[in-house]
């Protein structure tokens, strides 16, 4: 079968085609697992973190991709919870131990044995993939395959971030960076709380215009000061500078939620500008987001289906995965990027 394969860690700036199309063996489902015939797979900034070594795969070569949608093509031994032909999604969470204190609390995203799709195991940049049956997600019929793909990560992690923001009703939320996750958070909050005000910080005027188009009351550069202080801010950028700038935009007691699995190289200049009275005093706080749980994915899928939340999508053929990744790295964003495969 065809797959786009990562064979070595590279820097996108020096190697604009990090993935290579290859013929790889058809996957086989072991006990408790299923084979999924992939129809499409979302492209995520975390793939750049894998390619460039900030969250490196434990083995190479590997097939990236953790927002995969398709139909179950085969069952491993003992699988009774899903049938051949079922339409499912596969998200970043590929498995967790189920036994540790974190898992027992429902926080499987914090499990020490957490395994990620497309990093620790082969993912969805391929015609077929394997996933544990307990970790595939049934998809609402009202969502098309292409619409569902970005919801599995960009949507689910955005949903978790919004929950962690602890935004009061009618509050003011900032979104730093406005790509796949940011635009879905905006749509989600407009559904959950029409009285809330949403402010966008983005480096390109295209992203800022897109945010205003979707209902942001204000949009400015990542270094800008909002016209009023914000109750919470969700940062989806790969850089350090927006973290420092965001803290200065918070009200006393405000919370900054960092929705990024890794940040790029430390910006020493930005960190040296961190000023305790300006950025942290008055009980301002920083909260990181780690992975997602199965419940995050399934809850957000249900909300999106019921509320008519749909991502803005740019489609690419599988063989154009490198172009999609290069555009993502360059900040060429309007919503989510999805590979059409099957």
C-alpha positions, 0 to 999 in steps of 0.5 A: 500500500502507499504511505508517506514515510518519515525516514529521518529527523530534518529541519523543514527550512533545509529539507522541504520534502521530509516525507517520501512516498513509499510502498509499505506492507499492508498492516495486520490487526493483532488481538484487540485491534482493527485495520482502518482503510483511511479516506482522509487525514488531517495535517497538524503542527505536531507533525512538524514537531515530530519531523524536526525532532522536538517530539521525535518518534521512538523509531524510524521510519514512521508514518505520521498522521493522527487525525485519520478517518476511514472505515474498519476493514478487518478485525483482530482477535477478540474485537466485539465493540466495532464491526467491519464497515464501521466509519471511525476516526483515529486521534492522537491518543492511540493507547494508555495503560488503563491501570495507573492513577491518572487513567483511573481518574479519567486523565489517560492523557497524563498516563506514563504509558501514553502512546501517540498515533503517528509518532509511537505507532504508524499513523494515517498518512497511508491507505491503511492503518492499525489502531486499538479497537478501544481507541477508535471513535464512531463518527456522527453521520452528519459529519463528512469524512473531511469535516470530521478529520480536523475535529479529532485533534484540532477540535478535541484539543481546542475543546480541552483547552477551552475547558481548562481556561475556566472562562466565566459566562460572558467572559473575554477570551483571547486566541493567540494563533489562528489556525486549525484549533483556534478557528474551531475554538472560536466556533465552539465558544460562539455556540456555547456562550454567545455572550462571550467576546473573542479576541485574536492575536495572529502574526498575519493579516490574513489570519486576523481577517479570518478571525474577524470574519468568524466573529472575533470582536478584535484582532491584532498582532501577537505583540499587540495589547487588546483594547481591554484585559482578557479573562483567559487566553489560549495560545496555539503558537509554536513560539515563546514570544506570544506566551510573554505577550499574552500574559500582559493581556490578562486580567488579575487572576486570568489564565493562559492555556498553552495548547502546544505539545512542544515549543520551538527553541527558547527565545531568550530575548522574550524570556528576559523580558518576563517581568513579574509585576507585568506578567505574573503578579496578581495571581495570573497563571499558566496552564499547559495542555497535555494530549487528549483523552478519548472522552475529549474526542467523543464529547467534541464530536457530539457537540460539533455534530449537534451544533453544526460546527464545521472546520474550514478545510483546504484539501490536498492529495496524499502525495502533496503532504510535503506541500501542506506541511511546508505551508503550515510551517510558513504560517499559510493558514486558513482553517485546517489542512486535510489529505485526501487518501482513499 
